[in-house]
Amino acid sequence: MNTMPRYAIYFVPSAESSLYRFGASVLGYDSYRGEARSIAGAPDDWNDITQEPGVYGFHATLKPPFVLADGHDETSLARAVKNFAHNHAAVLIGEMAVRELGSFIALVPQSPRPLLNALAEACVREFDRFRTPMSEQERARRMTPGLTDRQIVNLARWGYPYVCEDFRFHMTLTGALSAQKRDRALRFLCEKYEQVPGVTSVTVDQIVIARQIETATPFRVIAVAPLGQSPYRPFAYSC
């Protein structure tokens, strides 16, 4: 069991937004406050359905979880994240939809957003200096069947297979489900999402640092960095 804290760079909507309240209630966990949440009308087995993603909180991954490398600490990471966010503009997603992604369900953009991929790749590259290289045991664990040659290269280079060209922006809402459970959960989530006010246009307007104290404990948001505060934004992405 890993007893070292792990950190990740996520997009998490503001705690006051209707989108975040929806996601936190679906997953049963508020990563800003570290408190349990609930959603009305959920099936009896909803806690089981969301147990795995609930550990991470409602988010979209930009830089996957990592242990801090020697020579770095939370202060230096927070400073780098603030500077990065300062120089990168917010990115418009527009409308999102509840969709099946393989065996799980997630919120995804209604249409392709290349600028989201560019922002995520910039995060992967910029913050990789903070990541402790994988151990052989971790690499073996992540070498799952079905990875492409490029994903295996990503795993070796970046510590995670689904980055850069293989990245897909999504906000997970369930764990892996059987077809029957997935169909039932999809109907429930679509109905709930349709009731959320003000989500016809979503913007990635901030990034956060999330910290997991040790394996199986939930991630908590420990720092928030608004995007696009610099008037120069040398690496800006237009909406």
C-alpha positions as MATLAB code, in Angstrom:
seq = 'MNTMPRYAIYFVPSAESSLYRFGASVLGYDSYRGEARSIAGAPDDWNDITQEPGVYGFHATLKPPFVLADGHDETSLARAVKNFAHNHAAVLIGEMAVRELGSFIALVPQSPRPLLNALAEACVREFDRFRTPMSEQERARRMTPGLTDRQIVNLARWGYPYVCEDFRFHMTLTGALSAQKRDRALRFLCEKYEQVPGVTSVTVDQIVIARQIETATPFRVIAVAPLGQSPYRPFAYSC';
ca = [
       0.000    0.000    0.000;
       1.310    3.451   -0.956;
       1.723    5.647    2.130;
       3.159    8.617    0.219;
       0.771   11.438   -0.717;
      -0.220   11.634   -4.371;
      -1.057   14.822   -6.234;
      -2.979   15.462   -9.438;
      -3.851   18.452  -11.607;
      -7.564   18.474  -12.351;
     -10.267   20.634  -13.757;
     -12.869   20.852  -11.016;
     -15.741   23.324  -11.440;
     -16.109   25.950   -8.734;
     -17.666   24.646   -5.530;
     -20.637   26.998   -5.938;
     -21.500   25.958   -9.491;
     -24.539   23.840  -10.296;
     -22.316   21.534  -12.366;
     -20.098   20.797   -9.378;
     -23.041   20.280   -7.036;
     -24.446   17.769   -9.522;
     -21.169   15.856   -9.861;
     -20.421   15.826   -6.131;
     -23.908   14.552   -5.327;
     -23.669   11.835   -7.986;
     -20.344   10.583   -6.607;
     -21.388   11.048   -2.995;
     -18.336   13.123   -2.111;
     -17.410   16.817   -2.000;
     -13.661   17.071   -2.645;
     -13.563   20.744   -1.638;
     -14.922   20.101    1.840;
     -14.055   16.442    2.272;
     -17.668   15.664    3.103;
     -20.189   13.068    2.007;
     -22.992   14.061   -0.359;
     -26.108   12.285   -1.613;
     -28.428   12.399   -4.604;
     -32.178   12.052   -4.359;
     -33.878    9.086   -5.983;
     -30.719    7.046   -6.537;
     -30.979    3.237   -6.847;
     -30.272    1.268   -3.684;
     -26.866    0.144   -4.959;
     -25.705    3.636   -5.946;
     -22.901    3.705   -3.378;
     -21.428    0.588   -4.977;
     -21.824    2.061   -8.464;
     -19.871    5.207   -7.572;
     -17.468    3.897   -4.916;
     -14.381    3.767   -7.151;
     -14.683    7.190   -8.860;
     -15.875    8.731   -5.594;
     -12.333    8.423   -4.245;
     -11.156   10.947   -6.863;
     -14.069   13.357   -6.589;
     -15.849   15.030   -9.499;
     -13.166   16.159  -11.929;
     -11.518   15.922  -15.317;
      -7.904   14.755  -15.194;
      -5.271   16.999  -16.778;
      -2.150   15.582  -15.093;
      -2.752   12.083  -13.670;
      -1.894   11.357  -10.006;
       1.782   11.219   -9.064;
       4.083   11.129   -6.050;
       6.230   14.247   -5.689;
       9.821   13.835   -6.864;
      12.750   14.580   -4.586;
      13.490   18.281   -4.403;
       9.852   19.341   -4.754;
       7.136   20.016   -2.212;
       3.554   21.280   -2.129;
       4.743   24.886   -2.097;
       6.803   24.556   -5.271;
       4.021   22.610   -6.991;
       1.418   25.218   -6.019;
       3.665   28.002   -7.308;
       4.138   26.218  -10.644;
       0.409   25.558  -11.018;
      -0.413   29.191  -10.283;
       2.111   30.402  -12.853;
       0.889   27.917  -15.453;
      -2.739   28.925  -14.949;
      -1.805   32.608  -15.053;
      -0.426   32.157  -18.574;
      -3.145   29.924  -20.064;
      -6.567   31.185  -21.014;
      -9.839   29.507  -20.137;
     -11.155   27.015  -22.697;
     -14.787   26.829  -23.740;
     -16.327   23.350  -23.736;
     -19.899   24.343  -24.541;
     -22.545   21.719  -23.969;
     -21.711   18.414  -22.312;
     -23.619   15.162  -22.331;
     -23.897   12.025  -20.218;
     -22.454    9.162  -22.252;
     -21.159    5.614  -21.948;
     -17.382    5.342  -22.212;
     -16.665    1.657  -22.415;
     -17.951    0.090  -19.221;
     -18.458    3.331  -17.269;
     -20.476    6.539  -17.631;
     -19.097   10.064  -17.836;
     -19.839   13.627  -18.834;
     -18.153   14.455  -22.136;
     -18.181   17.435  -24.548;
     -20.945   17.284  -27.140;
     -18.411   18.056  -29.864;
     -14.611   17.656  -30.181;
     -12.572   20.341  -28.421;
      -8.935   20.220  -29.588;
      -8.000   23.085  -27.282;
      -8.901   20.942  -24.265;
      -6.475   18.311  -25.496;
      -3.818   20.972  -25.973;
      -4.326   22.264  -22.426;
      -4.142   18.737  -20.998;
      -0.955   17.957  -22.938;
       0.612   21.183  -21.713;
      -0.204   20.142  -18.127;
       1.277   16.675  -18.650;
       4.531   18.119  -19.987;
       4.848   21.104  -17.633;
       4.310   19.203  -14.397;
       6.159   16.005  -15.228;
       9.268   17.322  -13.469;
       7.306   17.028  -10.219;
       6.562   13.321  -10.743;
       8.554   10.508   -9.170;
       9.313    7.934  -11.906;
       7.275    4.748  -11.785;
       8.557    1.706   -9.987;
       8.719   -1.554  -11.913;
       5.812   -2.847   -9.831;
       3.658    0.143  -10.736;
       4.574   -0.113  -14.400;
       3.643   -3.816  -14.422;
       0.324   -3.010  -12.753;
      -0.503   -0.356  -15.350;
       0.532   -2.541  -18.295;
      -3.021   -3.745  -18.869;
      -4.096   -5.865  -21.850;
      -5.184   -3.913  -24.904;
      -2.775   -0.983  -24.681;
      -1.566    0.207  -28.068;
       2.111    0.691  -28.876;
       1.710    4.439  -28.458;
      -0.006    4.025  -25.099;
       2.835    1.804  -23.911;
       5.273    4.548  -24.941;
       3.136    7.087  -23.058;
       3.206    4.881  -19.978;
       6.988    4.659  -20.065;
       7.483    8.386  -20.766;
       4.708   10.038  -18.765;
       3.644    7.393  -16.238;
       0.167    7.017  -17.746;
      -1.033    5.602  -21.091;
      -3.966    7.904  -21.871;
      -2.235   11.237  -22.414;
      -1.352   13.475  -25.366;
      -2.867   11.941  -28.535;
      -4.694    9.328  -26.435;
      -6.290   11.832  -24.053;
     -10.058   12.214  -23.979;
     -11.602   14.874  -21.768;
     -14.256   13.356  -19.506;
     -15.733   13.683  -16.021;
     -16.401   10.222  -14.609;
     -19.774    9.522  -12.985;
     -19.686    5.761  -12.299;
     -17.319    2.869  -11.949;
     -17.189   -0.044  -14.383;
     -20.652   -1.588  -14.741;
     -22.310   -4.552  -16.357;
     -24.460   -3.758  -19.396;
     -27.690   -4.050  -17.391;
     -26.506   -1.816  -14.559;
     -24.982    0.637  -17.017;
     -28.246    1.044  -18.905;
     -30.149    1.722  -15.679;
     -27.516    4.153  -14.404;
     -27.404    5.974  -17.750;
     -31.136    6.643  -17.711;
     -30.973    7.888  -14.120;
     -28.009   10.188  -14.771;
     -29.429   11.618  -17.995;
     -32.642   12.491  -16.174;
     -30.737   14.142  -13.313;
     -28.391   16.066  -15.594;
     -31.291   17.478  -17.586;
     -32.514   19.072  -14.363;
     -29.244   20.891  -13.647;
     -29.586   24.640  -14.311;
     -27.018   26.662  -16.226;
     -24.976   23.878  -17.823;
     -25.712   24.679  -21.470;
     -22.236   26.218  -21.693;
     -19.348   24.876  -19.626;
     -15.902   26.499  -19.515;
     -12.652   25.161  -18.097;
     -11.880   28.322  -16.152;
      -9.650   26.984  -13.374;
      -7.359   24.119  -12.498;
      -6.803   22.629   -9.069;
      -4.267   20.594   -7.150;
      -5.876   17.561   -5.538;
      -4.052   15.573   -2.856;
      -4.542   11.993   -1.688;
      -2.879   11.374    1.680;
      -2.539    7.624    1.136;
      -4.004    4.839   -0.985;
      -7.814    4.483   -0.761;
      -8.303    7.788    1.040;
     -10.239   10.340   -1.032;
      -8.562   13.173   -2.909;
      -9.059   16.693   -1.530;
      -8.730   19.966   -3.423;
      -5.899   21.883   -1.737;
      -5.308   24.725   -4.218;
      -7.310   26.472   -6.944;
      -5.712   28.462   -9.784;
      -7.934   30.537  -12.111;
      -6.959   30.339  -15.769;
      -6.068   33.311  -17.917;
      -5.145   35.999  -15.397;
      -2.067   37.219  -17.291;
      -2.735   39.977  -19.859;
       0.079   38.524  -22.007;
      -0.752   34.796  -21.850;
       2.126   33.634  -24.068;
       0.643   30.148  -24.212;
      -2.996   31.226  -24.354;
      -5.719   29.158  -25.941;
      -8.636   31.118  -27.325;
     -12.134   29.878  -26.552;
];
